Amino acid sequence: MPSLQQYFEGKIDFEGQKLVERITHYAVIELAIFCFFIGFLFQSIKVTFGILSLGITVILVVVIPPWPMFNQHPVTWLPQKETKEKQQ
C-alpha cells in the first residue's frame, strides 16, 4: 500500500509545475476559442458547453496526476549543517 500512497502524493518539481501551468493556460484558451466557433457554427449553447466540459475533463486528466514528465528536474537540497546542540 505505501507504493500506492507515494503515487497519489503528487510530488512534481518546480519545472514540472511551470509546465503544467503553461499546458493548462494555453489549452483552456484554445479550447474556449474552439468551443465558441463550434457553438456559433451550430447555433447551440448546449453543444458549446458539452464540448467545453469534455475538453476541461481531458485537460484535468493530463495535468492532475503526477506524471513522470513533470518530475524530470528534481530539486537537490544542500546537506544539513550540524548545529552546536547536535555536536554535544
ABEGO torsion letter per residue (X at the ends): XAAAAAAAAGBBBAAAAAAAAAAAAAAAAAAAAAAAAAAAAAGBAAAAAAAAAAAAAAAAAAAABBBAAAAABBBBBBBBBBBAAAAX
